[in-house]
Amino acid sequence: MKHLTLTILFTLFFGFSLSAQNVVKGTVTDENNNPIPSASILEKNTKNGTTTDFDGKYTITIANNATIIFSYLGYKSKEVKYAGQKEISISLEPDVAQLDEIVVIGYGSVSRDKVTSSISTVKGEDLVKQVASNPAEALQGRAAGVQVLSAGGNPGASPQIVIRGITSTLGSTPLIVLDGVMLPSGTSLNFLNPADIENFQILKDASAAAIYGSRASNGVVLITSKRGKEGKTKINVDISSGIQTLEKIQMAGASEYMQVINLRRTNDGNQPLYDPTNITTDTDWWDETIENFAPITNANINLSGGSEKIKYSGSVSLFDQESNYTKGWYKRFTGRFNVDFKISDKVTLSQDLSPRVEQYENTPGLLYNLLRIDPLTEVYLPQSQRTGNIFSIYEASNNLVPNPVGVASRVFNETFFFGFFSNTKLKYEITNDLTFNSQIGLNLTKSRTDAFSPTYFTNPNQQRQINTVFRNTSERFDYVLNNTLNFEKTIVDKHYINFLGGIAYDAQNVNFLNASQDGVPDDENPLLRYISAANGETVNASGSESQRNIFSAFFRAIYSFDNKYTFNASIRADSSSIFPEDGRTGIFSGVSFSWDIDSEEFFKSEIINNLKFKIATGEVGNQNIRISGQFFSVSDGNFGFGGDRVVTNFLGNFGNPDLKWETVRDQNIGIDLGMWNNAFTASIEFYKRTSEDLLFNVEPPNYTGIPGTIAQNVGSFESRGFDLQLGYNKQLGDFKLGLNLTIASNESSAVSIAPGIEQLLGQKREDLGNRFIKITEVGETVGLFQGFRTLGIFQNQTEINSHSSENGTIIQPNAQPGDLIFEDKNNDGLLNDDDMQTIGNPFADFYGGLNINLEYKKFDLSMQWYGTYGNDVFNYPSTFLNSGTQDVNIAAGTLNRVWSPTNTSATYPRLTQQDRNGNYQRPSDLFIEDASYLRLRNIQLGYNFTLPGFQNCRAFISGQNILTITGYSGFDPEVSGGGGIIDGFGVDYARNPVAKTFLLGLNLSL
């Protein structure tokens, strides 16, 4: 028996040894023949495996007839049947679908098939195709339901991101989270170099954003920066440079200007002012004020690499942009350095450091005056008339409009900004399923603004007798502490569970100091433009310091059964110092569910490979209110009384001890579709967002004696709409095609405002009869245009007499043929403010983008289109460009656009100086225009080539904003008049338009 047992054991051992004597070596590389370290090599149906080393090499011992599986994250796996080979080297191809699998969500990430809420992804490789100071500009049209509102054409202008409409009067800026660190409200993305961004994840509904609680009412933008990867060191250099140019606005020359001004007078029975045969000056103010070309440069260098133990990435970048005026520029220098150090098999330490410096000179808003100043004015005074300093050598205009060249010469306003961001993370894998993460994020910023206003004299109404120097300094120190515990496990291959719990502390500290003094000894010496050099009697100083903090606890649970049914629930409790103790804590939650229909046995389709149904609901909060809202405060002042100076104290701020969170409740339902192996993808979602307990600053009645406004929880807004995203990606031989279309629609309305308040008014214009042109009414879309509706132009006296009330009273008795016909809305026979009504909507019925990517062999072409449909603009410049009101200049060709006895089909009323009918003294739909547009935001053509010593080289040429198709007669259909989205959006005050940009660039990889 003993010999039999030994014989059996010997036979088994010998047989096993014979089957395991096949040693195979080789190398695993990527599509560019670069080695892939840590790639997995596994003998199929066994646990026998290994990984590649730093150079992509491996050695494995396998059995006869074995099959080897080669795999690596982000690449398609390959299987090779062993047939006696001594060496097997494999090249793996990227798996685009797999690369997109991981989606960053709040405090973690999941595979895309576990996503149950509304999240849009924009890749960093798409952002770098557009050269801009702010990466948000490249987001426009790439994510359905996300609007990027232009801030105009000034260098360094920061656009605003709006996600799914308006639900608050306190602004619609989303929460920005950079690598897990929440940034302060209102943070501009100017500080980010687009080349450092791996991707954007935009959380659009409350179920996705609820994990961020009180700061997520306007949505959340998660930014993941690029990190080092295992492999040899790679160096990427990107350089682009070009010019910006503005399309010239054609204004009337001296001859046409004289004719128009004379007609304004003669049409009213007065004598003409000018003799058109005697023209001595014909100034083209556009040419005198605008530079034809302004340079723009962007440069970036990145170094990354690493091993299994340590991965690193570092980059530095320079962005330099000048305005098309003689004043105005923006410069930014950024650095981003990160390292991931695997201390042990269970502990990983990550550190990010990001310093940045920004400098800019404010670009003066000269376009408004450039359009209005008359062409009969010389730029400079004759030498014989020049007195005083160099700021007084500019001629005063005939129509009292400030000389724009002179204004530019007196603009001295520069800002220096320094920022430092640190992000430290510790990851401890307690078990294979349980992970602890600890993170501390620090954000330090300092800024200094210096301004100087010199003395000058143009005329008695345009002068400054005493110069003033000004300085503002501000400091900000914010820090965020996050600690989370995450349990993730799949049980019996069907039950996936993911539990996350954590606590967070967010502290923000801000202080500023303003100081100014007059009496600098020398206007022209820049070395004396400091407060210490001034010796005037007027000295002003003010400062403030504030702190706010939030302590939070949160929990999220994800459960998925058989990759078919996935549930996600999250809850967060926030306690904020902004609110009184009784209302300090808010609890926000969200739940969502998805059903992967294509995974069901009953669903069999050779065409549809992905079909998912999603439904979600949740609530998030808003605490974006002034920090003093809960407090009563006492102010002091001094007044003259009986010839004496009396110091007094009075109630400065009336606090509200009952303040609490503003809450937004959200419902979302949608379907995701993939066809032909995801060559075609589609997603459509419908949503409804309702805000309650809006934080309003309410003005109390005068009889209460309460000063200012009181912060209160009143009112409700509602936003509803849909997002549609379509994609098609296909490769046919050497040709690759990528199309992505986004279409969205949103309507934001006021459900209620405040007790006794049925409407909010905005944009008051003194020159339009002290009337407001913006209105928000209960039950209507927010921020609509209001004014008088016109019914055409009177052609004769009979029409004037016929426009009367029921009792025969002529409604517009001062009108003459050629004047506007205003509608008497309430039919009372009077034309007054009771006849004002809604005349336009600045918000589009639909908006979206089309992104096209084409590749053929070594060539690539990309285009980014964006457009809106159904939005109106209040074209304020049209109040004078076709009328010459106050003798300002007019647009070229005005005589062909205004009414006259020989031009009765004109759009604009007759020329008149007195304007007794109020054609240009009332806000009306004459100034409302359809501003629907389609704009080619970016087009880029690239060519890939090889150079010795370089892995890849690419040269490209690109154009930005080079084509805009619109019926709008203004300068730019993307406009805002300031004062927030509700009050300002869609109002055109002739701000500096977006320039056309042409660039040449080079991408090099070492």
DRENKENU-469354 format. One record per residue (C-alpha): x, y, z. Coordinates in steps of 0.001 Angstrom, whole numbers, padded with zeros to 6 digits, always signed. Layout:
REM residues N
XYZ;...
//
This chain:
REM residues 1006
+000000+000000+000000;+002862+002307+000860;+004543+001661-002523;+001208+002236-004324;+000741+005611-002612;+004265+006702-003509;+003751+005598-007094;+000543+007646-007398;+002100+010772-005849;+005172+010429-008068;+003019+010074-011151;+000882+013142-010280;+003920+015257-009479;+005784+014132-012594;+002738+014732-014786;+002200+018200-013284;+005847+018996-013747;+005743+017965-017374;+002688+020161-017999;+004240+023223-016372;+007627+023356-017986;+006721+025813-020788;+008399+029167-020116;+007184+032044-022271;+008690+035545-022419;+007695+038676-024261;+006795+042343-024224;+003410+044122-024052;+003181+047474-025838;+000510+050021-026707;-000632+051202-030123;+002399+053507-030350;+004823+050674-029495;+005406+052087-026005;+005855+049479-023248;+002918+048985-020881;+004055+048319-017292;+001803+046347-014904;-000190+044774-017733;-001860+041538-016683;-000826+038166-018187;-003068+035304-017117;-003291+031656-018047;-006951+031197-018946;-009162+029249-016500;-006408+029260-013872;-005042+031565-011223;-001582+031393-012776;-000542+034884-013819;+001979+037686-013685;+002397+041352-014660;+004807+043204-016908;+007737+045131-015486;+008620+048797-016042;+009753+048018-019611;+006626+046040-020440;+008466+042680-020238;+007127+039517-018630;+007942+035859-018023;+005337+033197-017310;+005367+029403-017020;+002301+027723-018497;+000900+024314-019311;+000701+022708-022732;-002210+023873-024891;-002782+026843-022583;-004387+030114-023645;-002805+033354-022436;-004937+036446-021757;-003215+039848-022045;-005128+042800-020510;-004680+046320-019208;-007152+048958-018035;-008322+051069-020936;-007203+048565-023581;-008895+045680-025356;-007872+042283-023991;-006228+039721-026287;-006090+035956-026083;-003246+033917-027621;-003197+030113-027940;+000140+028629-026871;+001647+026476-029596;+005216+026021-028441;+006333+029650-028862;+009254+030738-026683;+008381+034435-027065;+004984+036103-027417;+004927+039896-027761;+001594+041655-027928;+000386+045132-028905;-002849+046177-027158;-005375+048535-028733;-007189+051247-026759;-010752+050427-025763;-012637+053733-026016;-015743+052294-024404;-013723+051003-021466;-011892+054285-021052;-015270+055941-020590;-016438+053388-018052;-015219+055136-014921;-017348+058146-013964;-016342+060487-011147;-019178+061156-008719;-019176+062886-005356;-016330+061573-003160;-015688+058603-005416;-016190+056970-008789;-018214+054150-010302;-018411+052361-013628;-020717+054005-016130;-023223+051171-015988;-023799+052032-012298;-024722+055658-013051;-028394+056268-012283;-028581+060060-012327;-027917+062874-014780;-024175+063289-015346;-022492+064700-018447;-018834+064114-019282;-016535+066362-021307;-013015+065119-022007;-009950+067249-021554;-008765+066440-025074;-011773+068357-026390;-011060+071394-024201;-007537+072007-025484;-008753+072426-029057;-009854+075939-028140;-007351+078519-026918;-008984+080612-024199;-008190+082109-020818;-011015+080100-019260;-011644+076372-019980;-015372+076896-019450;-015531+078529-022887;-014754+075165-024486;-017687+073573-022614;-020238+075486-024645;-022402+073078-026629;-020591+069947-025431;-022917+068991-022557;-026699+069038-022983;-028465+071342-020535;-025314+073315-019763;-025081+076923-020919;-021892+078959-020941;-022810+082641-020950;-020201+084861-022554;-018728+087711-020522;-017718+089634-023636;-014465+090088-025463;-012207+091599-022806;-008965+089677-022188;-009416+087312-019268;-013207+087688-019252;-014756+084877-017216;-017925+083286-018641;-020674+081928-016417;-021829+078315-016354;-025566+077760-015947;-026935+074245-015455;-030613+073676-016244;-031939+077164-015795;-032554+079548-012909;-033926+078594-009498;-032608+081443-007338;-032279+085212-007292;-028860+084828-005655;-027134+083683-008828;-026872+080479-010829;-023176+079669-010525;-022580+075943-009897;-020323+074478-007244;-016801+073788-008556;-015011+070738-007129;-011375+070243-008134;-010017+066754-007435;-012420+066371-004523;-011907+069850-003033;-014892+072209-003001;-013892+075690-004133;-015457+078970-002911;-018728+080154-004444;-018212+082179-007595;-014782+080711-008344;-013669+081571-011872;-012026+078802-013876;-009446+081281-015167;-006968+079759-012726;-007009+076426-014585;-004833+075545-017536;-007093+073529-019905;-004164+071231-020744;-004102+070067-017092;-007712+068830-017153;-008461+065135-017604;-012218+065651-017774;-015269+067517-016543;-018114+065607-014887;-021222+067803-014617;-023808+066715-012037;-027046+068111-013404;-029783+066732-011152;-030307+066754-007403;-029906+062996-006983;-026349+063275-008306;-025550+066521-006484;-027258+065786-003139;-024012+064369-001756;-022762+067999-001826;-025857+069275-000011;-026169+072976+000683;-023865+074236-002062;-025251+072191-004941;-028516+073951-005796;-027089+075208-009105;-025476+071900-010023;-021918+070680-009551;-018920+070696-011881;-016376+068027-010941;-012943+068636-012435;-010384+065845-012543;-006842+066940-013303;-004288+064851-015176;-002018+062584-013161;+001072+060570-013887;+000801+057012-015164;+003126+054051-015021;+005621+054054-017847;+008625+055911-019077;+008772+059679-018771;+006780+061536-021389;+007186+065191-022280;+004490+067101-024148;+004978+070615-025473;+002049+072639-026845;+002502+076091-028346;+000043+078281-030202;+000056+081921-031180;-002153+084138-033253;-004122+087319-033622;-007536+088632-032633;-009509+091002-034799;-012840+092781-034534;-015200+093251-037432;-015465+096968-038038;-018750+098653-037215;-019611+101085-039986;-020616+104475-038608;-021689+107566-040507;-019015+109871-041840;-019140+113653-041593;-021391+114178-044629;-024087+111697-043595;-023888+112826-039985;-024519+116429-040993;-027486+115447-043138;-029099+113464-040322;-028589+116160-037690;-029981+118777-040064;-033028+116631-040868;-033749+116168-037166;-034093+119928-036943;-035792+120742-040223;-038379+118004-039663;-039393+119923-036548;-039473+123268-038405;-036095+124481-037154;-033035+125700-039018;-030285+123237-040005;-027159+123176-037866;-024451+122280-040371;-023368+123176-043873;-022629+119811-045560;-020540+121574-048203;-018073+122741-045563;-016452+119637-044092;-013141+120271-042358;-012948+117142-040191;-014080+113575-040775;-012730+111411-037941;-013070+107651-038130;-013235+106899-034413;-013084+103145-034950;-009679+103447-036616;-008484+105886-033962;-009531+103690-031029;-009360+100078-032207;-006204+098135-033003;-006649+095974-036098;-004811+093023-034583;-004207+091965-030994;-001803+089092-030199;-002687+085988-028202;-000238+083287-027111;-000578+080016-025238;+002277+077698-024247;+002295+074580-022113;+004859+071938-021194;+004010+068746-019322;+006190+065964-017939;+004717+062722-016586;+005579+059115-015922;+006197+056718-013092;+006486+053203-011820;+004301+050921-009753;+005483+052689-006589;+005496+056310-007659;+003755+058269-010394;+004346+061925-011157;+003119+064716-013376;+004154+068334-013688;+003261+071165-016011;+003822+074871-016462;+001886+077126-018785;+001794+080693-020015;-001223+082487-021455;-000941+086027-022822;-003808+087963-024391;-004069+091612-025373;-007163+093629-026179;-007925+095397-029428;-007658+098731-027601;-004507+100585-026622;-005269+099524-023049;-006173+096122-021697;-004322+092801-021389;-004319+089569-019419;-001382+087324-018495;-001447+084058-016581;+001331+081775-015429;+000343+078461-013857;+002071+075398-012515;+000596+072060-011525;+002629+069311-009903;+001348+066057-008478;+002779+062809-007219;+001177+059512-006173;+003406+057502-003856;+002511+053931-002991;+003963+053646+000503;+002902+050021+000842;+000481+047574-000676;-002290+049231+001311;-001300+052884+001690;-001000+055510-001053;-000146+059158-000480;-000960+061778-003125;+000116+065396-003180;-000903+068171-005589;+000627+071656-005663;-000656+074385-007973;+000783+077902-007857;-000462+080553-010239;+000050+084211-011036;-002427+086367-012924;-001916+089946-014016;-004280+092074-016007;-005005+095619-017016;-008703+096389-017173;-009934+096874-020712;-011931+100123-020863;-015479+099937-022179;-014939+102366-025036;-017301+100946-027642;-020351+102817-026345;-018699+106235-026651;-016903+105269-029858;-020310+104749-031476;-021814+107988-030170;-019099+110607-030645;-019538+112799-033721;-017102+112525-036659;-016645+116297-036777;-014441+116241-033669;-010674+116019-033995;-008851+113505-031796;-006313+116017-030483;-006316+119729-029797;-004138+121857-032039;-000663+122362-030600;-001388+126021-030001;-004369+125197-027726;-002738+122545-025608;-002262+123464-021959;-001694+121444-018836;-000595+117786-018791;-000613+115086-021452;-004097+114009-020419;-005581+117343-021500;-004494+117328-025128;-007694+115721-026451;-010400+117713-028145;-013868+117921-026610;-016627+116584-028835;-019375+118770-030261;-022070+116514-028764;-020460+116235-025293;-019659+112527-025697;-016312+111772-023989;-013424+111465-026424;-012688+107683-026369;-008994+108132-027206;-008675+110580-024323;-010580+108260-021991;-008222+105378-022860;-005180+107526-022110;-006474+108165-018575;-007165+104515-017678;-004654+103134-015181;-006046+100042-013486;-003936+096942-012978;-004439+093851-010834;-001871+091384-009572;-003191+088033-008343;-001363+085148-006690;-002932+081813-005867;-001690+078593-004317;-003656+075356-004205;-002598+072279-002251;-004378+068947-002162;-003136+066124+000051;-004811+062707+000015;-004155+059541+001950;-005714+056277+000784;-005662+053243+003075;-006987+049954+001705;-008023+048283+004943;-009182+045224+003038;-009816+044477-000612;-013346+045819-000110;-012923+048560+002494;-011027+051800+001846;-010408+054841+004023;-009629+058193+002385;-008480+061343+004110;-008009+064613+002286;-007053+068188+003094;-007331+070911+000482;-005853+074380+000941;-006610+077366-001253;-004722+080617-000682;-005208+083712-002833;-003910+087257-002645;-004751+090114-004959;-003815+093748-005294;-005463+096323-007533;-003831+099697-008194;-005674+102485-009951;-004875+106084-010722;-007125+108879-011984;-005079+111837-013274;-006123+115444-013496;-007260+116661-016903;-009388+119283-018568;-011431+118818-021723;-014307+121185-021020;-016108+122403-017881;-018248+119246-017879;-015343+116865-018484;-012517+117511-016087;-010841+116308-012927;-009203+118977-010801;-007528+116685-008254;-005939+113363-009031;-006565+110260-006922;-004595+107092-006275;-006353+103927-005129;-005290+100505-003844;-007331+097452-002927;-005816+094381-001312;-007642+091181-000492;-006641+087851+000951;-008472+084581+001049;-007639+081375+002867;-009920+078383+002495;-009449+074832+003584;-011470+071655+003204;-011154+068463+005271;-012715+065261+003925;-012695+061855+005586;-014548+058967+003987;-014932+055238+004422;-015929+053273+001345;-017058+049635+001159;-017367+048145-002331;-018004+044488-003079;-019610+042177-005604;-021255+039098-004111;-021883+035928-006130;-021249+037923-009340;-024737+039446-009135;-025012+041645-006081;-022938+044826-006259;-022905+047019-003158;-021117+050315-002574;-021454+052141+000753;-019806+055502+001387;-019855+057453+004621;-017947+060551+005565;-017559+063863+007297;-016311+067162+005884;-015375+070581+007158;-015237+073589+004852;-013871+076915+006130;-013588+080186+004223;-011749+083265+005493;-011721+086550+003585;-010376+090012+004327;-009881+093147+002270;-008572+096667+002659;-009350+099660+000438;-007509+102942+000596;-007351+106069-001537;-005918+109557-001328;-005792+112535-003625;-002965+114897-004413;-000217+112894-006130;+002512+115469-006943;+002969+114492-010612;+000277+113082-012918;+002748+111831-015481;+005286+110041-013278;+004217+106389-012744;+006694+106025-009877;+004581+108372-007761;+001266+106584-008167;+001224+105295-004617;-000778+106373-001593;+002377+107161+000353;+003309+109712-002312;-000033+111529-002177;-000412+114589+000070;-004045+115604-000454;-006567+116201+002295;-009066+113566+001169;-008142+110157+002552;-010486+107169+002516;-009925+103752+004007;-012171+100788+004630;-011751+097124+005359;-013520+094020+006467;-012931+090435+007482;-015376+087565+007399;-015456+083882+008106;-017905+081166+007237;-017749+077436+007734;-019792+074326+007163;-019587+071021+009004;-021102+068102+007122;-021834+064407+007406;-022952+062329+004436;-023766+058794+003358;-024386+057089+000022;-025503+053573-000825;-025429+051955-004272;-026877+048523-004946;-026985+046776-008301;-028500+043394-009053;-027105+041428-011961;-026090+044665-013719;-029771+045206-014495;-031325+047119-011603;-029304+049776-009826;-030397+051863-006839;-028567+054923-005532;-029472+056843-002373;-027554+059619-000649;-028095+061958+002271;-026119+064883+003632;-026494+067050+006721;-024899+070513+006643;-024484+072918+009518;-023532+076421+008351;-022402+079447+010328;-024300+081660+007882;-027599+080865+009577;-028875+081321+013139;-028443+078373+015448;-032041+077173+015170;-031930+077058+011357;-028292+076176+010959;-028659+072512+009993;-030126+071398+006695;-030637+067834+005513;-030549+067041+001808;-031122+063716+000118;-031490+062072-003257;-032559+058713-004660;-032294+057304-008163;-032921+054064-010034;-031845+052678-013376;-032922+049643-015356;-030589+048172-017978;-033257+046818-020267;-030746+045409-022752;-029496+042990-020071;-032882+041301-019788;-033233+037853-021315;-036417+038860-023102;-034612+041726-024863;-032833+040382-027901;-031574+042829-030511;-028702+042735-032953;-028921+046489-033352;-029504+047873-029842;-026687+047006-027457;-027529+049481-024701;-030923+050597-023420;-031203+052119-019975;-034114+053753-018179;-033354+056246-015370;-035504+058027-012812;-034347+060217-009945;-035467+062732-007352;-033665+064713-004690;-033138+067996-002957;-030160+070316-002568;-029618+073634-000832;-028346+077173-001248;-026682+079362+001389;-025293+082041-000909;-026412+085048+001126;-024536+087832+002862;-022947+086691+006096;-024578+089486+008088;-028117+088438+007184;-028839+086965+010621;-027337+089822+012651;-028522+093207+013865;-025810+095830+013585;-025279+099425+014660;-023632+101956+012350;-022272+105400+013033;-022168+108595+011067;-021718+112331+011382;-024062+115067+010251;-024208+118818+010305;-026748+120127+012809;-027049+123789+013762;-023617+124449+012351;-022055+121729+014483;-020777+118288+013536;-022847+115665+015351;-021775+112011+015635;-024693+109612+015702;-025418+105894+015957;-028248+104166+014165;-029524+100743+013166;-027415+099702+010181;-028680+096196+009509;-031918+094560+010576;-031134+090886+011165;-033418+087917+010753;-032958+085225+013431;-035300+082881+011534;-033191+082481+008379;-032829+078968+007004;-031686+077125+003889;-032985+077730+000423;-034009+074318-000969;-034256+073053-004544;-036262+069895-005224;-035592+068046-008430;-037146+065256-010506;-035429+063668-013501;-036395+060892-015910;-034449+059713-018923;-033415+057021-021378;-029931+056117-022663;-029583+054284-025962;-026672+052648-027763;-026878+051050-031199;-024513+049207-033543;-022000+048501-030786;-022379+052073-029519;-021509+053593-032871;-024701+055580-032352;-025627+056822-028879;-028546+058866-027634;-029719+060211-024317;-032819+062210-023498;-033854+063469-020076;-036788+065498-018801;-036565+067397-015553;-038397+069701-013186;-036637+071754-010516;-038541+073710-007866;-036926+076016-005333;-038587+076827-002029;-037829+079254+000795;-035887+081480-001577;-033373+083723+000133;-034576+087223-000767;-033298+090583+000387;-036702+092191+000955;-037111+095950+001307;-039528+096676+004204;-042207+099383+003939;-041041+102914+004705;-043388+103281+007664;-041426+100592+009589;-038332+102781+009762;-036163+099754+009054;-033161+100680+006861;-031983+098750+003826;-033226+095243+003221;-033970+092207+005370;-032869+088706+004392;-035927+086451+004358;-037031+083008+003197;-039836+083800+000770;-040824+082847-002748;-040407+079941-005119;-038999+079452-008629;-039494+076568-011038;-037276+075383-013868;-038292+072665-016301;-037067+071368-019622;-035282+068575-021436;-031761+067623-022535;-031031+065626-025690;-027622+064313-026678;-026869+062333-029857;-023549+060844-030898;-022167+058906-033838;-018635+057519-033960;-017392+055272-036733;-014103+054190-038237;-013942+053090-041869;-010387+052101-042723;-008201+055200-042372;-011217+057469-041947;-012678+058272-038514;-015883+060200-037982;-017174+061616-034712;-020391+063635-034400;-021963+064897-031189;-025156+066926-031094;-026691+068506-027995;-030106+070151-027861;-031759+071529-024743;-034781+073553-023756;-035507+075258-020453;-038084+077577-018982;-037536+079183-015582;-040532+080870-013982;-041521+082545-010729;-044075+080547-008732;-044195+083131-005942;-042018+086015-004807;-042684+087625-001443;-045772+088583+000535;-047305+091614-001125;-044809+091534-004009;-046060+090311-007366;-043160+091437-009526;-039450+092220-009552;-038125+095002-011792;-034658+095508-013231;-032538+097670-015575;-034009+101128-014940;-033284+103573-017766;-033544+107308-017126;-033381+108092-020843;-036428+105879-021401;-038657+107759-019010;-037171+106285-015796;-038749+102967-016695;-037552+099431-015995;-037021+097248-019031;-036809+093916-017155;-039643+092286-015210;-040234+089065-013296;-043881+088358-012497;-045533+085540-010608;-046534+082775-012991;-044293+084031-015817;-040792+083397-017101;-038183+085271-015086;-036356+088275-016524;-038669+089120-019443;-038520+092410-021341;-041303+094901-020748;-042277+098006-022653;-044771+099379-025147;-045934+097347-028109;-045872+099154-031444;-048408+098745-034233;-046339+100202-037037;-045666+103769-038218;-048241+106492-038887;-048311+107191-042632;-050642+110187-042562;-052793+112386-040332;-055851+110233-040969;-054169+107279-039291;-053211+109480-036332;-056811+110624-035916;-058111+107066-036273;-055914+105803-033473;-058362+106865-030786;-060371+105572-027845;-063999+104491-027936;-065095+108046-027137;-062968+109486-029956;-060027+110752-027899;-056836+110723-029955;-054384+108487-028089;-051218+110101-029491;-052114+113760-030109;-048471+114821-030501;-047729+112323-033255;-046891+113211-036833;-046658+111052-039944;-043543+108918-039538;-043967+108447-035776;-044507+105104-034049;-047993+103806-033275;-048119+102604-029647;-050767+100147-028482;-053236+101364-025872;-053301+098035-024058;-056086+098808-021572;-058159+100857-024053;-058530+103799-021666;-057598+106369-024323;-054363+107253-022538;-050819+106188-023282;-049015+105701-019972;-047141+103081-017990;-050328+101065-017539;-049937+100132-021198;-046537+098505-020705;-046514+094765-021330;-044199+091863-022026;-042427+092484-025324;-039671+089862-025415;-037927+086885-023821;-034111+086811-023576;-034008+083052-022974;-033856+080721-025959;-036557+078202-026806;-033755+075810-027746;-029981+075897-027481;-027270+073400-028289;-024092+072499-030072;-022703+070345-032843;-019185+068973-032451;-017521+067343-035444;-014273+065367-035409;-012791+063928-038603;-009550+062016-039067;-007976+060694-042244;-004533+059183-042056;-002313+062015-040769;-004936+064765-041016;-007569+065725-038452;-010328+068327-038533;-012564+069432-035663;-015404+071932-035510;-017408+073255-032576;-020731+074890-033452;-023084+076496-030954;-026451+078120-031477;-029671+079345-029921;-033173+079698-031271;-036026+081919-030115;-034179+084338-027815;-034638+088115-027925;-032204+090938-027198;-032949+094493-026067;-030716+096364-028512;-030102+099533-026536;-027693+101078-029106;-030586+101117-031578;-032125+103869-029427;-029551+106251-030927;-027885+104525-033902;-030859+105277-036158;-032102+108466-034544;-029151+110689-033664;-030726+111383-030258;-028834+114174-028490;-026901+114682-031726;-024843+111527-031263;-023468+109763-034328;-025541+107259-036263;-024880+104034-038112;-023904+104302-041750;-026946+104099-044018;-029371+105535-041462;-031114+107650-044097;-032154+104432-045853;-033654+102939-042669;-035718+105827-041280;-039179+106907-042394;-039587+109737-044834;-042330+110636-047305;-040292+108799-049950;-039396+105829-047705;-042696+104857-046105;-041824+101167-045626;-038912+101970-043307;-038290+100077-040065;-037451+103109-037936;-039520+106258-037355;-038783+109696-038770;-035859+111836-037684;-036858+114408-035098;-035045+116476-032530;-037941+117122-030173;-039411+113613-030382;-042744+114776-028928;-044240+111361-029659;-041629+109625-027498;-040401+107299-030243;-037053+107008-028509;-038125+107941-024994;-040135+104803-024268;-038911+101204-024068;-040722+099441-026896;-040505+096418-029136;-038755+098650-031678;-035607+097822-029721;-036391+094113-029313;-034769+091844-031895;-034658+088127-032501;-031075+087192-031587;-031130+083534-032623;-027732+082613-033967;-025400+079836-035075;-021720+080400-034373;-018629+078467-035385;-016913+078642-032018;-013837+076749-033109;-012411+075049-036184;-009034+073342-036210;-007124+071517-038932;-004138+069427-037854;-001429+067372-039518;+000617+064671-037771;+004204+064108-038832;+007387+062548-037538;+010716+064030-036508;+013776+062182-035245;+013751+062017-031454;+010034+062760-031114;+007248+060267-030539;+004695+062438-032251;+004512+065864-033876;+001440+067756-034922;+000985+071179-036495;-002380+072889-036648;-004191+076003-037752;-007391+077113-036071;-009999+079836-036040;-012358+080860-033246;-015631+082770-033595;-014875+083304-037280;-018468+082837-038471;-021758+083906-036887;-025054+083440-038694;-027745+085668-037183;-030441+088165-038049;-029500+090366-035092;-028386+093829-036186;-026205+094384-033121;-022547+093574-032683;-022780+090304-030777;-025898+088182-030051;-024265+086807-026868;-024847+089768-024546;-025614+090664-020955;-026111+094068-019413;-024871+093186-015937;-026802+092824-012713;-027113+089039-012760;-028768+086664-015188;-032353+087611-014385;-031831+091362-014719;-028980+091543-017210;-029163+088640-019624;-030106+089677-023164;-029552+093432-022675;-027065+094887-025155;-025277+097996-023870;-022551+097841-026533;-020030+095959-024445;-016826+094862-026130;-017748+092031-028539;-016004+088683-028863;-013124+088867-031336;-012351+086558-034212;-009159+084640-033473;-006723+082962-035880;-003952+080712-034550;-001033+078548-035581;+000120+075828-033210;+002445+072918-032627;+002094+069803-030420;+005250+067822-029669;+005631+064581-027710;+008958+063226-026490;
//
